[in-house]
Amino acid sequence: MARLEQCAAEFSELPGTIIAFPARQAAQVGFDRHELMRILDLYGRMVAAGEWRDYAMQFGREAASFCAFRRTSERPQARIEKCPQWRARQGMWTLFGEAGQVLKRGHELGGILFPLERRLLKLVEK
């Protein structure tokens, strides 16, 4: 802030001078309310099915991730990552498997969650 005040003081003597303010970058990437509700809804159904027992979220400057664990001491069984810098290329959503392999990538969260939701489907006989 002091740098901006110093810069403004230097140019205040010149009439008609326009000072460009530096662009601010987001401090961290996060999930919006609808995205988080969709992810936590899937998490609740997987807990009810006995697949998952714990989760962790991480928010950084470049990406936000949601990890679901079968047990706390293990690697995450699934990791959902939101990386906005990939929005124009392959899509900002990525689903990683237990070994860290990319299972699915896309522009929409629903398409990324589908392989996980498919595990919950059960055939019912008539």
TAZILIN-V526336 format. One record per residue. N is the residue number from 1. PSI is psi in degrees with one decimal (999 if undefined). Layout:
# TAZILIN-V526336
N&PSI ; N&PSI
This chain:
# TAZILIN-V526336
1&-37.7 ; 2&-34.5 ; 3&-41.5 ; 4&-40.6 ; 5&-39.5 ; 6&-42.9 ; 7&-42.6 ; 8&-37.2 ; 9&-37.2 ; 10&-40.4 ; 11&-2.3 ; 12&-21.0 ; 13&-27.7 ; 14&120.4 ; 15&142.2 ; 16&12.1 ; 17&132.8 ; 18&130.0 ; 19&124.1 ; 20&128.4 ; 21&144.2 ; 22&143.0 ; 23&138.6 ; 24&137.2 ; 25&151.9 ; 26&138.2 ; 27&-34.6 ; 28&155.8 ; 29&140.7 ; 30&176.6 ; 31&139.6 ; 32&176.4 ; 33&-44.0 ; 34&-39.1 ; 35&-46.1 ; 36&-37.9 ; 37&-40.1 ; 38&-43.3 ; 39&-44.8 ; 40&-28.4 ; 41&-46.0 ; 42&-41.7 ; 43&-43.8 ; 44&-40.9 ; 45&-35.7 ; 46&-34.3 ; 47&-43.9 ; 48&-32.0 ; 49&-7.5 ; 50&12.3 ; 51&-44.3 ; 52&152.8 ; 53&-17.9 ; 54&159.8 ; 55&163.6 ; 56&147.2 ; 57&143.5 ; 58&130.9 ; 59&122.7 ; 60&-175.1 ; 61&-32.7 ; 62&-27.3 ; 63&158.2 ; 64&139.1 ; 65&149.9 ; 66&120.3 ; 67&134.8 ; 68&132.5 ; 69&142.2 ; 70&-44.9 ; 71&153.1 ; 72&-35.8 ; 73&-2.9 ; 74&177.2 ; 75&158.0 ; 76&137.2 ; 77&-33.6 ; 78&145.3 ; 79&123.9 ; 80&124.0 ; 81&136.6 ; 82&116.5 ; 83&95.6 ; 84&-24.0 ; 85&-16.5 ; 86&4.8 ; 87&-44.7 ; 88&-15.7 ; 89&-87.7 ; 90&0.6 ; 91&147.0 ; 92&-6.0 ; 93&135.5 ; 94&138.6 ; 95&121.2 ; 96&144.4 ; 97&-173.6 ; 98&-34.4 ; 99&3.9 ; 100&2.6 ; 101&148.8 ; 102&116.9 ; 103&-38.1 ; 104&145.6 ; 105&143.0 ; 106&179.1 ; 107&-19.0 ; 108&141.3 ; 109&-37.0 ; 110&-41.7 ; 111&-31.3 ; 112&-35.8 ; 113&-15.4 ; 114&-45.0 ; 115&-30.7 ; 116&-39.0 ; 117&-28.2 ; 118&-29.5 ; 119&-25.7 ; 120&-13.0 ; 121&136.8 ; 122&141.0 ; 123&136.5 ; 124&126.4 ; 125&154.4 ; 126&999
